[in-house]
Amino acid sequence: MRRFAVVTLMLLIGAGPSFAKTHKDMYSMQCSALWPAVKDALRNSGKYGILGIDNTEMTASFVIGGTLSGKRINSVVLNAKGDACEMQVQTAYSGIVHNDEGDFKKRVDESLAKQQPSPPAAPAPPAKADSPKN
């Protein structure tokens, strides 16, 4: 029985890293325009504990999760691809209960939408001149 427990434990330890994945998403903008949205998502969502941010390399490591689900360490890096930017998110786990990468991407997209300047309001149509009364 003890041997069975040890083998099971070893399999679980070995299977843990297999849940880790790198997710890649392309954005049709420069990485310097995307980076502020990434930092905003990390700092202001209330979901992430920041372990480190490197503005020069455009990388960040962060923790998500709580006491019941366990804390998971994730990281993000931005890579320039010509005029586009590739956001790579290394997640500790994404599955039925947690979708760390999808949740992070959604928050980055929301931050990006907040930072985009809103289009100027359409000018009001000219007022009709009153016709002179005879």
Buried (B, 14 or more C-beta within 10 A) or exposed (E): EEEEEEEEEEEEEEEEEEEBEEBEBEBEBBBEEBBEBBBBBBBEBEBBEEEEBEEEEBBBBBBBBEEEEEEBBBBBBBEEEEEBBBBBBBBBBBEEEBBBBEBBBEBBBBBBEEEEEEEEEEEEEEEEEEEEEE
